[in-house]
Amino acid sequence: MKVTVFDFTGIYENESFDFCKREGFRSLFVDLKDISGTNCICDDYAFEEIRKRIIASENTLNVQGGSGELSFRFFDNGNYHYMSRILMNATVPFDLVVFDHHPDMKWTSYGEILSCGCWVLSALKNISELSRVYIVGADKALMEEAYADNPEYKDRVFYFEDCMSLRQMLETTEDAAQSIYISVDKDVLSRDELITNWDQGEMTLEELKEGLSFLKAHYGENIVAVDVCGECAPDDPDAFSEKGFDAGNRINAAIMDAFS
């Protein structure tokens, strides 16, 4: 497995990422703390600079060998979920599965500038290979608002309250793409599991793991990549509690274990 860690806030200095050191894993740490214009909104300068560093990191991992491996990308807290949009570079038709308490389908007041709150819309509009989006665990009221604001995508965006509903659909539909891209924001999980820097859903870690394990079994080698965000804020008063850094690290490991 290939693991790339993109650090915007320094949060990962408090997480061991010891699971990346297992035999057969190849990992790379990319420091992005010096890039301005990245918090929630990604301006044009930040977009281009991030892309340069992504290309450099991919070249480094490719030199190490192991083509064809499943790629995991971790990128800090939910303010940087737009990284999934930047990282999407599939060359075949694919569906996007998003585990998130928020639909991320609302343009900013500045227009169509990329942000953590509109990256799904940006992907739908600009990535021709993207067929459908499956959003799992989002707040129902926010999904209703997303559908009302974006009726042109009602036939491409599908909402599921839980992982079982997604599984039932994928097991019966004939319209899904053969490949999927998975993006997880850990704020889909209950605060009983961990603390993030956003309001959170009610999903348990076991439910998330079962959903991811199903996707691994269902799609096999046709998983484009797995992205993960949703760390707590470094200055959160509970960051050093059992639901802070330690929980974030443990859940990151559990997500990867679902694909092993």
Phi and psi in degrees as a GROMACS rama.xvg file:
@    title "Ramachandran Plot"
@    xaxis  label "Phi"
@    yaxis  label "Psi"
@TYPE xy
-103.869  130.42  LYS-2
-126.065  123.006  VAL-3
-119.151  129.491  THR-4
-111.583  118.401  VAL-5
-103.891  116.208  PHE-6
-107.972  116.028  ASP-7
-99.8273  -30.0762  PHE-8
-118.518  -8.29572  THR-9
90.6428  4.19183  GLY-10
-58.8074  -36.3423  ILE-11
-73.7901  -9.90272  TYR-12
-66.0024  -18.0226  GLU-13
-103.161  2.92864  ASN-14
-119.662  136.511  GLU-15
-75.6255  -29.8952  SER-16
49.1363  35.0598  PHE-17
-64.6636  -24.1294  ASP-18
-68.0007  -18.8432  PHE-19
-75.4579  -10.7878  CYS-20
-95.0577  8.31024  LYS-21
-68.1361  158.606  ARG-22
-61.7381  132.95  GLU-23
92.0603  -8.99282  GLY-24
-91.2157  139.337  PHE-25
-120.475  123.231  ARG-26
-129.318  154.786  SER-27
-143.892  136.301  LEU-28
-107.025  124.694  PHE-29
-116.461  116.009  VAL-30
-86.4643  119.071  ASP-31
-117.794  12.142  LEU-32
-64.1475  -22.9411  LYS-33
-84.9303  -4.89822  ASP-34
-87.6917  124.517  ILE-35
-83.9679  164.194  SER-36
72.712  36.7279  GLY-37
-118.376  -17.5465  THR-38
-76.5225  108.517  ASN-39
72.9278  -53.3394  CYS-40
-105.146  137.474  ILE-41
-110.329  104.781  CYS-42
-77.3337  175.527  ASP-43
-61.2514  -41.9079  ASP-44
-61.7724  -47.56  TYR-45
-62.1812  -41.3704  ALA-46
-56.7255  -49.5754  PHE-47
-67.1516  -39.318  GLU-48
-68.1419  -40.974  GLU-49
-62.731  -43.3047  ILE-50
-59.6077  -40.8963  ARG-51
-60.0745  -42.3205  LYS-52
-74.5572  -31.3844  ARG-53
-62.6007  -46.7691  ILE-54
-60.2166  -43.3522  ILE-55
-63.1025  -40.8598  ALA-56
-67.7961  -39.6589  SER-57
-64.6193  -39.2785  GLU-58
-63.2689  -39.4949  ASN-59
-63.709  -45.2395  THR-60
-67.2725  -36.5994  LEU-61
-66.6128  -35.2848  ASN-62
-62.8718  -32.5573  VAL-63
-72.8966  -12.1349  GLN-64
94.0709  -174.716  GLY-65
85.4599  35.9591  GLY-66
-62.9789  148.24  SER-67
90.4609  -3.67604  GLY-68
-75.563  154.736  GLU-69
-71.3605  133.413  LEU-70
-101.338  130.982  SER-71
-112.735  135.13  PHE-72
-128.735  123.488  ARG-73
-108.394  131.994  PHE-74
-143.159  64.7055  PHE-75
69.1917  -146.177  ASP-76
-90.8834  -179.983  ASN-77
-63.4898  -15.3512  GLY-78
-63.5375  -15.4721  ASN-79
-116.12  22.3972  TYR-80
-64.2941  -18.3006  HIS-81
-61.8499  -12.5269  TYR-82
-60.0074  -29.8107  MET-83
-60.5946  -38.8999  SER-84
-65.487  -41.8805  ARG-85
-68.0984  -36.5264  ILE-86
-79.5532  -15.3947  LEU-87
-67.4591  116.629  MET-88
-142.632  33.9275  ASN-89
-66.0283  146.391  ALA-90
-108.958  3.26703  THR-91
-124.932  157.105  VAL-92
-58.6829  138.55  PRO-93
-148.534  159.133  PHE-94
-104.795  151.604  ASP-95
-108.791  125.823  LEU-96
-108.427  119.657  VAL-97
-116.484  120.868  VAL-98
-99.3434  112.073  PHE-99
-163.985  144.171  ASP-100
-76.3207  -10.5762  HIS-101
-125.961  142.985  HIS-102
-69.9694  -24.6617  PRO-103
55.9424  47.6968  ASP-104
-131.803  44.2587  MET-105
-134.374  118.037  LYS-106
-62.5441  151.37  TRP-107
-74.84  169.592  THR-108
-69.6439  -11.5185  SER-109
-90.6144  3.76043  TYR-110
102.431  -142.897  GLY-111
-93.5562  28.059  GLU-112
-66.2486  142.183  ILE-113
-67.139  136.346  LEU-114
-150.856  171.374  SER-115
-67.502  -20.0086  CYS-116
-96.0015  -3.42549  GLY-117
-134.201  7.22463  CYS-118
-62.9538  -30.9896  TRP-119
-65.3891  -42.6559  VAL-120
-61.1426  -43.5067  LEU-121
-60.6057  -40.6139  SER-122
-65.9754  -43.6314  ALA-123
-60.029  -39.3636  LEU-124
-78.3175  -35.0014  LYS-125
-112.526  -13.4049  ASN-126
-107.003  104.7  ILE-127
-65.9508  -27.0581  SER-128
-75.5998  -15.0718  GLU-129
-77.6903  120.372  LEU-130
-92.557  -66.4477  SER-131
-127.17  158.71  ARG-132
-123.633  128.554  VAL-133
-111.937  114.838  TYR-134
-105.102  122.708  ILE-135
-117.065  126.734  VAL-136
86.7605  6.98366  GLY-137
-73.0473  158.138  ALA-138
-62.0404  129.835  ASP-139
-61.3378  -41.2965  LYS-140
-64.7054  -38.4177  ALA-141
-67.6081  -34.9374  LEU-142
-67.3407  -40.2359  MET-143
-61.7971  -39.4022  GLU-144
-65.5935  -40.7925  GLU-145
-63.1235  -41.7171  ALA-146
-65.8484  -40.342  TYR-147
-65.8034  -36.9333  ALA-148
-78.8396  -23.3249  ASP-149
-133.377  60.6388  ASN-150
-61.9384  -21.3141  PRO-151
-67.4069  -14.5987  GLU-152
-109.595  11.7458  TYR-153
-63.544  -23.4688  LYS-154
-92.4006  2.1333  ASP-155
-122.455  -12.489  ARG-156
-115.576  126.519  VAL-157
-125.857  134.309  PHE-158
-107.283  135.974  TYR-159
-131.868  128.422  PHE-160
-68.9681  -28.7191  GLU-161
-148.029  172.834  ASP-162
-67.7932  -34.3875  CYS-163
-62.742  -38.6239  MET-164
-63.899  -40.3084  SER-165
-62.9339  -45.0561  LEU-166
-60.0543  -45.7437  ARG-167
-60.5398  -38.6973  GLN-168
-67.7421  -46.7449  MET-169
-66.3861  -28.6156  LEU-170
-76.5045  -14.2905  GLU-171
-117.246  -19.9378  THR-172
-79.9086  151.833  THR-173
-112.995  4.84303  GLU-174
-100.024  -7.81339  ASP-175
-71.4605  148.403  ALA-176
-68.4283  159.389  ALA-177
-76.5093  -20.1096  GLN-178
-117.691  151.628  SER-179
-134.256  153.947  ILE-180
-117.08  128.947  TYR-181
-110.873  130.862  ILE-182
-131.669  121.938  SER-183
-115.307  122.648  VAL-184
-105.467  120.115  ASP-185
-68.1154  -4.30501  LYS-186
-70.8543  -5.63393  ASP-187
-67.9191  -20.0223  VAL-188
-85.011  155.163  LEU-189
-66.6641  151.893  SER-190
-68.4305  -9.2063  ARG-191
-70.8254  -18.7166  ASP-192
-93.2345  -44.8926  GLU-193
-165.114  172.142  LEU-194
-109.645  130.815  ILE-195
-117.241  -177.565  THR-196
-96.1757  13.7372  ASN-197
-130.13  166.352  TRP-198
-63.2362  150.838  ASP-199
-124.311  163.835  GLN-200
-87.7755  -155.388  GLY-201
-123.85  4.26437  GLU-202
-68.2639  143.057  MET-203
-89.8233  161.55  THR-204
-63.1255  -38.5198  LEU-205
-61.6636  -39.7165  GLU-206
-64.0001  -42.9543  GLU-207
-63.2152  -45.8832  LEU-208
-60.0078  -41.7579  LYS-209
-64.2073  -39.6549  GLU-210
-64.6811  -43.1083  GLY-211
-68.0554  -39.7774  LEU-212
-62.8459  -38.8944  SER-213
-62.0838  -44.5641  PHE-214
-61.9096  -38.621  LEU-215
-62.8495  -44.7943  LYS-216
-69.1793  -36.3858  ALA-217
-74.7139  -39.3205  HIS-218
-103.143  -19.2131  TYR-219
57.3609  -123.123  GLY-220
-80.8081  0.773547  GLU-221
-93.3672  30.7371  ASN-222
-96.7151  117.559  ILE-223
-64.7665  -48.6943  VAL-224
-171.746  165.342  ALA-225
-126.555  121.376  VAL-226
-108.448  145.611  ASP-227
-139.337  128.294  VAL-228
-136.708  -174.564  CYS-229
108.147  30.7017  GLY-230
-74.1739  167.458  GLU-231
-80.0618  166.342  CYS-232
-75.3663  140.63  ALA-233
-58.0073  -28.7487  PRO-234
-98.2952  11.7575  ASP-235
-63.6434  133.405  ASP-236
-60.739  -20.069  PRO-237
-103.92  14.0206  ASP-238
-59.5118  -33.7938  ALA-239
-96.5115  10.5908  PHE-240
-82.5098  175.721  SER-241
-66.6716  -18.0969  GLU-242
-96.0055  3.74818  LYS-243
-96.5751  -119.461  GLY-244
-55.8819  -43.9402  PHE-245
-62.6165  -42.6842  ASP-246
-66.3817  -39.9661  ALA-247
-59.5348  -44.8503  GLY-248
-64.9006  -43.6076  ASN-249
-64.369  -39.934  ARG-250
-73.6656  -34.9309  ILE-251
-57.5535  -43.7503  ASN-252
-63.936  -41.2481  ALA-253
-64.098  -37.704  ALA-254
-62.9593  -44.2529  ILE-255
-66.4289  -37.1663  MET-256
-61.4931  -29.1283  ASP-257
-63.7249  -18.1178  ALA-258
-108.7  3.78683  PHE-259
